């Protein structure tokens, strides 16, 4: 599958890119290039590629559709392994930073009028969609509950302070 995505004279992934893909697959979470390089150095200090190789490898793997880059708020790019050519989206909590991978793409199903997102954009704007990135920002269930509890506790505190 990887070989079918390689073009030109290259018939296989470079050694550094293979190592980066293996390490990112083993991580089972999104990592920045720096975090990935650090983990690889911890696992194998003598054979781990340098940070520049990690960055270049992640660029190659993303171009090949084997990884996806995700930008969560103002943090640096994070990367994760995806099925070749696939992608997915995330819900990102602005309070705690927790991110949840969505089980399906919200933009490939039918929208209003029986069209999918790409058809809708093409018909309305004359724009041919080739890919998309979607991260949805808000507040997770735990933070919402914590905020609700804090708001409920506030009147009791102000009443107890007024009684003094």
N, C-alpha and C positions, 0 to 999 in steps of 0.2 A: 504494500500500500504506500509506504514512504517512497519507494523507488519510483512509483508511477507519478509522483508529484515533483520529482527532480527533473531538471531540464539541462540541456546542453551536454557538455562532456562529463558532468558530474553524475556518477551512477550510484553513489551512496552519500550519506551524511558525513560531514567531517567528524573526526574523532571528538573534538570539543563539543560539537552540537549533540552527538550521541550521548555523551556524558551528561550534558545539561538536561536533555530530554529524560534520561533515566532518573536523574536526581529530582527533577520536578514531578515526575510521575510518582516517585516514592514519597514525596512530601505530602501529596493528597490535599494540598491547600494552595491558595494563591500566595506567591512570594515575589518580592522585588528582586531585581538582578543582584543587588548587594546582599540580601538575605540568602539567596540561592548560592552565591559564590562563597559566603561565609560557611554555610552548611556543608558545601562540597569540600572546603578546606578542612573542616572538622573531621569529615569522614575519611578523607584521603589526602593528607597534607602534601605529599610528594607528587601526586599525579593530577591534582585538581587544576582545572584551567584558571587563568587569571580573570580579573573582572572584565577586561576588554573583550576577551574571548566569550565570556558569559553573555555580555550585551550583544555581540555580533551573532552569537548562536541563537539567542532569543529572537532577534530580528529575522533570521533565516527561518526558524521554526514557525514563527507567526506568519511569514509570507507563504510558507508551505501549508498553512492551515492546521498545523499540529498543536499549536499553542494559541492562546488568545491573550491580548493585553487588556487590562481592566484598570480604569482610573477611578479610584474611590475617593471622592471629595478632592482635597488639595494634596493628597499624598503622591508619592512617586508611583509610576506605573507598576502594576503587579501582573504576574503571569500565571496562567494555569493551563494544564493539558486539556485538550478537547478532542473529540472524535475527529478523525481527518476530515477537514472541510466543514466541520460543525461549529456551533457556537451556543452560548447560553447567556442569560441575563441575570442580574442580581438585584435584590432589595438591599439597600444600605441604610442602616440606622445612623442618623446624624448625631444622636446623643452618645451612643457607646461605640459606634464603629462596626458593630456586628454586621456581617453580610450573609445573605441567604441566596443560594443558587435557585433560580426558578426552574421548575421541571419541564417547562416548554417555552417556546418562543411566542411572545404575545403578538408579534407582528406578522406571523405567517398564516394565521387563521383568517377566516372571513370577517371583514369589518361591515359597517353599515352598507347596505346596497348589494350584499353578496360578493363584494370584491375583497381580495386580500390587500394588505398594506401597499405592496409594490404596485399593483394595478391601480389602486386609488391615487397614489402619488403620480403615477404616469398619466392617468386621465385628467387629474386636476391641474398638475403643474408641468406636464411634459418632461418629467425628470425620470430617467431610467435608474432605478435603485440596483446597485450591484452588491452592497452589503450594508449592514447597520450595526450600531452599538447602542444598547439601552441599559442604563443603570437607573433604578428608581430610588430616590432618596426620601426618607421620612423617619418615623419613629417606630421601633420594634415593639412587640407586645409587652416585653418586660419593662422597657423604659416608660411606655404609656401607663402601665400599672403603677410603677414607682412614682411617676409624676402625679397621677390621680391620688395616690395615697398621701403624697406631700401636700397637695392642695386641700385634702380633707383634714389633715392635721393642722394646717395653718390657723383656722378659726379658733380651735381649741387653745393653741398657744397664745393668741392675742387676747382671748378671754381670760386666761389664767394670769397674764401679765397685767391686765386692767384691774383685776381683783386685788392685786397687791397694793 
